[in-house]
Amino acid sequence: MATRKQTTHPTAEKDPTDWVTGDEPMTGPQESYLNTLAREAGEEVNADLTKAEASEKIDELQEKTGRGTANKPKKPRARKKGE
């Protein structure tokens, strides 16, 4: 039985500027998520971004809003009556 050698790490991320399709228009899901993040951040987003530009803007807005990050600040839980 032949084994396949994995050439890249499964969690390795490629820089969006190196994407083969990075200069194509952003995808529908990217546009939707960007609009959500932009609304939360109080910003406007150019509708003509490429896939690579949209990815970078998503990263920027996630950091600004705390959304989609592992270090997202936790909301204080609501206190129960008597606490």
C-alpha positions in Angstrom: 0.0 0.0 0.0 1.4 3.4 -1.0 1.4 6.3 1.4 0.8 9.8 0.4 3.2 12.4 1.7 1.6 15.6 2.8 3.5 18.5 1.5 1.9 21.3 3.5 0.7 21.6 7.1 -3.1 21.3 7.2 -3.4 24.5 9.2 -0.8 26.5 7.2 -2.2 29.8 5.9 -1.1 31.2 2.6 -0.8 35.0 2.4 -3.8 36.3 0.5 -1.6 38.3 -1.9 -0.1 34.9 -3.0 -3.5 33.3 -3.8 -3.8 32.2 -7.4 -7.4 33.5 -7.4 -6.8 36.4 -5.1 -7.5 39.0 -7.8 -10.9 37.6 -8.5 -14.0 39.4 -7.1 -14.8 38.6 -3.5 -17.2 35.7 -2.9 -20.7 36.1 -1.7 -20.0 34.7 1.7 -17.0 37.1 2.1 -19.2 40.0 1.1 -21.9 39.0 3.5 -19.5 38.6 6.5 -17.7 41.8 5.6 -20.9 43.7 5.7 -21.7 42.3 9.1 -18.3 43.1 10.5 -18.3 46.6 8.9 -21.7 47.3 10.4 -20.5 46.2 13.9 -17.3 48.3 13.5 -19.1 51.4 12.2 -17.3 51.3 8.9 -18.2 51.2 5.2 -16.6 48.6 2.9 -15.9 49.0 -0.8 -18.1 46.5 -2.7 -15.5 46.0 -5.4 -12.8 44.2 -3.3 -10.9 41.2 -4.6 -10.9 37.9 -2.7 -7.5 38.8 -1.3 -8.5 42.3 -0.3 -11.7 41.0 1.3 -9.8 38.4 3.3 -7.4 41.1 4.6 -10.3 43.4 5.5 -12.1 40.6 7.3 -8.9 40.0 9.4 -8.7 43.7 10.2 -12.4 44.1 11.2 -12.3 40.8 13.2 -9.5 42.3 15.2 -11.3 45.6 15.6 -14.6 44.0 16.7 -13.2 41.0 18.5 -15.4 38.7 16.4 -14.0 35.4 15.1 -10.9 35.5 17.2 -9.7 33.0 19.8 -9.0 35.9 22.2 -12.4 37.4 21.9 -13.4 39.2 25.1 -16.1 37.3 27.0 -19.3 39.1 27.7 -20.1 39.3 31.4 -22.8 36.8 32.2 -26.1 38.0 33.5 -26.5 37.8 37.2 -29.3 35.6 38.6 -31.7 37.0 41.2 -30.0 36.8 44.6 -26.4 36.8 43.4 
